[in-house]
Amino acid sequence: MALKKINTVLTAAFILFILWFGAEFILSPETTAPTFGLPSWPSGDGGGFLIIKGIRDVVLALVLGILLVTGHRRALGWVLLVEALAAYGDMTTVLAHHGSVATAFGVHGLTATLMVVSGLLMMRETREGASAPATPAPQPA
């Protein structure tokens, strides 16, 4: 399978996963929050932060989707690399607040690492396309 197809499938999977997870935090934060890995439910009005997390995820997915659909593949590679920082941040937050180590590494860390790999593959794909020798235009005889 060509690298471009692999990258497209991986990126589309990330977009769908991030959209789904974000929508879950927006629509039913009380049932989704325990899957994040933190040890307890936010107190007071803290539940609003869960919806903010959902909105963040939806926006991150939409940015990836726009870049994928418009064909800006090099920018898409860079954005995948940068957006992986959000997942690494989630992993660090879970660990710093004595949450589930398995969820921190198995969900957030793995997601972030797969995003980095996908971003690097996208960068490789676009580098190969940019460094390919140009075919000279045929000259009239």
Disulfide bonds with the S-S distance in Angstrom:
none
